Amino acid sequence: MTTGINDILEKITERYVGKYPDLPERLERGAAKAEVAKEYFRQGVIARMSGALVQARHLRELGDNQWQNILNDEPLSVPSQTHMGQESSCPRCRDVGWLERSPEELIPCPNCSPYDMEAVRLQHSGIPEARRLQTIGAFKPGTHPKAKLALDAANNFLGATGMPILTLSGPPGCGKTHLARGIALRMIRDGWVAKYWSTAHMTSVMHSTQGPFATRSLKDFIEENINEPLLILDDFGVETLTPWVISQYEWLIDKRWDAMGATLLTTNLPESEIRTISLRIHSRLMDNETSVWGDMMGVPDYRRQR
């Protein structure tokens, strides 16, 4: 059995030995499958560090698939600790640490596993899997002073030594999206929840809430993003900015500014053009008490230097 199984076994056999007479064997089978997934993840990290990016991505997919194959959304068919006069910290497994995949097999609860929870946070983030190697460490500022200053601003943001709102403004290819994703990936690794949006995609979702067959309201969608621990709005200004669209972004950015929520915005537009789009948005992005403006204008397109 893997480390920690005996403690969990003692905890649940005390309550459920009648329902699961073969509990030790079932736990051991579930733990073995979990260890396979963890080994895929470990080998993927090694491959990524050695530069074998295709192999690293393949190993990560194998690990994710292994977890998906053993997960079950339903908790154990047993009374919760709440029903026994105690509060459960995990509503999924009720603090047992395991879920019932079938009458014959238990698997580790993903809510209580750092391996699977990081995968869940990554999936929630909206960062494409192919771009999850765009880490802060992989960002190469070169010799351009504005790129170096932008990297410093990103590290200050990560270290909570900077302001809660960071805007990176620069031409296509200057690396602002890489920095934005790198910040999100670092924070996800450290246990944060982050949400990444290209604003073109976000705008299309906003419009979809207005149709007759919409499955959620605009208010609910905006409030979901107001409440994200870290929100990234990438390429603001490339979408069609009608007065209605601008008003939605004013609502969103104003609420996050008011709550001092960690927010990162990238744009191809200089400060002067943001001001012509919306004085309200411009004012909040330029607020010296909450916001940092990272000027990357003039940084060359790294894609042409490969």
C-alpha positions as CSV (number, residue, x, y, z in Angstrom):
1,M,0.0,0.0,0.0
2,T,1.1,3.6,-0.6
3,T,2.0,6.0,2.2
4,G,-1.0,7.2,4.1
5,I,-3.3,4.4,3.1
6,N,-3.2,2.8,6.6
7,D,-4.4,6.0,8.2
8,I,-7.3,6.4,5.8
9,L,-8.0,2.7,6.1
10,E,-8.3,2.9,9.9
11,K,-10.5,5.9,9.6
12,I,-13.1,4.4,7.3
13,T,-13.0,0.7,8.3
14,E,-14.1,1.8,11.8
15,R,-17.3,3.1,10.2
16,Y,-17.9,1.0,7.1
17,V,-16.4,-2.4,7.7
18,G,-19.9,-3.9,7.4
19,K,-20.5,-2.5,4.0
20,Y,-16.9,-3.0,2.7
21,P,-15.6,-6.3,4.1
22,D,-12.9,-6.3,1.4
23,L,-11.9,-2.7,2.0
24,P,-8.1,-3.1,2.3
25,E,-7.9,-4.9,-1.1
26,R,-10.2,-2.3,-2.8
27,L,-8.2,0.6,-1.4
28,E,-5.0,-1.0,-2.6
29,R,-6.3,-1.4,-6.1
30,G,-7.5,2.2,-6.3
31,A,-4.2,3.5,-4.9
32,A,-2.2,1.5,-7.5
33,K,-4.1,3.2,-10.3
34,A,-3.5,6.6,-8.7
35,E,0.2,5.9,-8.5
36,V,0.2,5.1,-12.3
37,A,-1.3,8.5,-13.0
38,K,1.2,10.2,-10.7
39,E,4.1,8.5,-12.4
40,Y,2.9,9.8,-15.8
41,F,2.8,13.3,-14.4
42,R,6.3,12.9,-12.9
43,Q,7.8,11.6,-16.2
44,G,6.0,14.4,-18.0
45,V,7.8,17.0,-15.9
46,I,11.1,15.4,-16.5
47,A,10.5,15.3,-20.3
48,R,9.4,19.0,-20.3
49,M,12.6,20.0,-18.4
50,S,14.7,18.2,-20.9
51,G,13.0,19.9,-23.8
52,A,11.0,17.0,-25.1
53,L,7.8,19.0,-25.3
54,V,5.8,16.6,-27.5
55,Q,6.6,13.7,-25.2
56,A,5.8,15.8,-22.1
57,R,2.4,16.7,-23.5
58,H,1.7,13.0,-24.3
59,L,2.7,11.9,-20.8
60,R,0.5,14.6,-19.3
61,E,-2.4,13.4,-21.4
62,L,-1.8,9.8,-20.2
63,G,-1.9,10.9,-16.6
64,D,-5.0,13.0,-17.1
65,N,-6.7,10.0,-18.9
66,Q,-5.7,7.7,-16.0
67,W,-7.4,10.0,-13.5
68,Q,-10.5,10.4,-15.7
69,N,-10.8,6.6,-16.0
70,I,-10.8,6.1,-12.3
71,L,-12.9,9.0,-11.2
72,N,-16.6,8.8,-10.2
73,D,-18.7,11.9,-9.5
74,E,-20.7,10.1,-6.8
75,P,-19.5,9.9,-3.3
76,L,-19.4,6.7,-1.2
77,S,-22.9,5.4,-0.4
78,V,-22.5,6.0,3.3
79,P,-23.8,8.5,5.8
80,S,-21.8,11.8,5.8
81,Q,-20.0,13.0,8.8
82,T,-22.5,15.9,9.0
83,H,-25.2,13.3,9.6
84,M,-23.0,11.9,12.4
85,G,-22.8,15.3,14.1
86,Q,-19.6,16.4,12.5
87,E,-18.9,18.9,9.7
88,S,-17.2,17.5,6.5
89,S,-14.6,19.7,4.9
90,C,-14.9,17.8,1.6
91,P,-18.4,17.5,0.3
92,R,-17.4,15.0,-2.3
93,C,-15.9,12.2,-0.3
94,R,-17.1,13.5,3.1
95,D,-13.6,13.5,4.4
96,V,-13.1,9.8,3.7
97,G,-10.5,10.5,1.0
98,W,-11.9,7.9,-1.4
99,L,-14.8,7.5,-3.8
100,E,-16.7,4.4,-4.9
101,R,-16.1,3.7,-8.6
102,S,-17.9,0.4,-8.4
103,P,-19.0,-2.0,-5.8
104,E,-15.6,-3.6,-6.1
105,E,-13.3,-0.6,-6.4
106,L,-12.4,2.7,-4.5
107,I,-10.4,5.5,-6.0
108,P,-8.8,8.6,-4.5
109,C,-11.0,11.6,-4.1
110,P,-9.8,14.3,-6.6
111,N,-10.9,17.1,-4.3
112,C,-8.4,15.8,-1.8
113,S,-5.6,15.1,-4.2
114,P,-3.0,17.8,-5.2
115,Y,-2.4,16.0,-8.5
116,D,-5.9,16.0,-9.7
117,M,-6.8,19.3,-8.3
118,E,-4.1,21.0,-10.2
119,A,-5.5,19.4,-13.4
120,V,-8.9,20.6,-12.4
121,R,-7.6,24.2,-11.9
122,L,-5.8,24.0,-15.3
123,Q,-9.0,22.9,-17.0
124,H,-10.9,25.7,-15.4
125,S,-8.3,28.3,-16.4
126,G,-9.1,28.2,-20.1
127,I,-5.4,28.2,-21.0
128,P,-5.0,25.8,-24.0
129,E,-3.0,22.7,-23.2
130,A,-0.6,23.4,-26.0
131,R,0.3,26.8,-24.3
132,R,0.8,25.5,-20.8
133,L,4.6,25.6,-21.3
134,Q,4.4,29.4,-21.5
135,T,5.7,29.8,-18.0
136,I,7.4,32.8,-16.4
137,G,10.7,30.9,-16.4
138,A,10.4,30.3,-20.2
139,F,9.9,34.0,-20.9
140,K,13.1,35.5,-22.5
141,P,13.0,39.3,-22.4
142,G,16.2,39.7,-24.4
143,T,17.9,43.0,-24.2
144,H,14.9,45.3,-24.6
145,P,14.5,47.3,-21.4
146,K,10.7,47.4,-21.7
147,A,10.5,43.6,-21.9
148,K,12.7,43.4,-18.8
149,L,10.5,45.9,-16.9
150,A,7.4,43.9,-17.9
151,L,9.0,40.7,-16.5
152,D,9.8,42.6,-13.3
153,A,6.2,43.7,-13.1
154,A,5.0,40.1,-13.6
155,N,7.2,38.9,-10.8
156,N,6.0,41.7,-8.5
157,F,2.5,40.7,-9.3
158,L,3.2,37.1,-8.5
159,G,5.0,38.0,-5.3
160,A,2.1,40.3,-4.1
161,T,4.6,43.1,-3.9
162,G,2.9,44.9,-6.8
163,M,-0.5,46.3,-7.3
164,P,-3.5,44.0,-7.8
165,I,-4.2,45.2,-11.3
166,L,-1.6,44.8,-14.0
167,T,-2.0,46.0,-17.7
168,L,0.5,44.9,-20.3
169,S,0.3,47.1,-23.5
170,G,2.3,46.3,-26.6
171,P,2.3,45.1,-30.2
172,P,1.6,41.5,-31.3
173,G,4.5,39.3,-30.5
174,C,6.0,41.3,-27.7
175,G,5.3,38.5,-25.2
176,K,2.5,40.0,-23.1
177,T,0.2,37.0,-23.6
178,H,3.1,34.7,-22.6
179,L,3.6,36.7,-19.4
180,A,-0.1,36.7,-18.6
181,R,-0.4,32.9,-19.0
182,G,2.9,32.4,-17.1
183,I,1.5,34.3,-14.2
184,A,-1.7,32.2,-14.2
185,L,0.3,28.9,-14.5
186,R,2.5,29.8,-11.6
187,M,-0.5,30.8,-9.4
188,I,-2.4,27.6,-10.4
189,R,0.7,25.6,-9.4
190,D,0.6,27.4,-6.0
191,G,-3.0,26.5,-5.4
192,W,-4.8,29.5,-6.8
193,V,-7.8,29.5,-9.2
194,A,-7.3,31.5,-12.3
195,K,-9.5,32.3,-15.3
196,Y,-8.0,33.2,-18.7
197,W,-10.1,34.8,-21.4
198,S,-9.3,36.2,-24.8
199,T,-11.7,39.2,-24.8
200,A,-12.9,38.2,-28.3
201,H,-14.1,34.9,-26.8
202,M,-15.5,36.6,-23.7
203,T,-17.4,39.1,-25.9
204,S,-19.0,36.3,-27.9
205,V,-20.1,34.6,-24.7
206,M,-21.6,37.9,-23.6
207,H,-23.6,38.1,-26.8
208,S,-24.7,34.5,-26.4
209,T,-26.5,35.4,-23.1
210,Q,-28.8,37.6,-25.1
211,G,-30.3,35.0,-27.4
212,P,-33.7,33.3,-26.9
213,F,-32.0,30.0,-26.2
214,A,-29.4,31.3,-23.7
215,T,-28.6,28.9,-20.9
216,R,-27.4,31.6,-18.5
217,S,-27.9,35.3,-17.9
218,L,-25.4,38.0,-18.6
219,K,-25.6,39.0,-14.9
220,D,-24.6,35.6,-13.8
221,F,-21.8,35.4,-16.3
222,I,-20.3,38.8,-15.4
223,E,-20.6,38.0,-11.7
224,E,-18.8,34.7,-12.1
225,N,-15.9,36.6,-13.5
226,I,-16.1,39.3,-10.9
227,N,-15.6,36.6,-8.3
228,E,-12.6,34.8,-10.0
229,P,-9.5,34.9,-7.7
230,L,-7.4,35.8,-10.7
231,L,-8.9,37.1,-13.9
232,I,-7.0,37.6,-17.1
233,L,-8.4,39.5,-20.0
234,D,-6.2,39.0,-23.1
235,D,-6.1,41.2,-26.2
236,F,-8.6,43.8,-25.0
237,G,-9.6,46.0,-27.9
238,V,-9.4,43.4,-30.8
239,E,-13.1,42.6,-30.4
240,T,-15.8,44.8,-31.8
241,L,-16.3,47.4,-29.1
242,T,-19.9,48.6,-29.4
243,P,-21.3,50.8,-26.7
244,W,-23.1,47.8,-25.2
245,V,-19.9,45.7,-25.1
246,I,-17.9,48.6,-23.6
247,S,-20.5,48.9,-20.9
248,Q,-20.1,45.3,-19.9
249,Y,-16.4,45.6,-19.6
250,E,-16.8,48.8,-17.6
251,W,-19.1,46.8,-15.2
252,L,-16.6,43.9,-14.9
253,I,-13.4,46.0,-14.5
254,D,-15.1,48.5,-12.1
255,K,-16.2,45.7,-9.8
256,R,-12.8,44.0,-9.8
257,W,-11.1,47.4,-9.2
258,D,-13.5,48.1,-6.3
259,A,-12.8,44.8,-4.7
260,M,-9.0,45.0,-5.5
261,G,-9.3,41.6,-7.2
262,A,-6.1,40.3,-8.9
263,T,-6.7,41.2,-12.5
264,L,-4.4,41.1,-15.5
265,L,-5.3,42.8,-18.8
266,T,-3.3,42.8,-22.0
267,T,-3.9,45.0,-25.0
268,N,-2.4,46.0,-28.3
269,L,-3.6,49.6,-27.7
270,P,-1.6,52.4,-26.1
271,E,-2.9,54.2,-23.1
272,S,-4.3,57.1,-25.2
273,E,-6.6,54.7,-27.2
274,I,-7.9,53.1,-24.1
275,R,-8.9,56.5,-22.9
276,T,-10.9,57.2,-26.1
277,I,-12.7,53.8,-25.7
278,S,-13.7,54.3,-22.1
279,L,-12.7,57.0,-19.5
280,R,-14.0,54.7,-16.8
281,I,-11.8,51.8,-17.8
282,H,-8.8,54.0,-18.4
283,S,-9.2,55.7,-15.0
284,R,-9.1,52.3,-13.2
285,L,-6.2,50.9,-15.1
286,M,-4.2,54.1,-14.4
287,D,-5.1,54.3,-10.7
288,N,-1.8,54.7,-8.9
289,E,-3.1,53.1,-5.8
290,T,-4.3,49.8,-7.4
291,S,-2.8,49.5,-10.8
292,V,0.4,49.2,-12.8
293,W,0.7,50.0,-16.5
294,G,3.3,47.9,-18.2
295,D,4.4,49.6,-21.4
296,M,5.8,47.1,-23.9
297,M,5.4,49.3,-27.0
298,G,8.4,49.0,-29.2
299,V,9.4,45.5,-28.0
300,P,10.1,43.5,-31.2
301,D,8.0,40.5,-32.4
302,Y,9.7,37.5,-30.9
303,R,8.1,35.2,-33.5
304,R,10.2,36.8,-36.2
305,Q,13.4,36.2,-34.3
306,R,13.1,32.5,-33.9
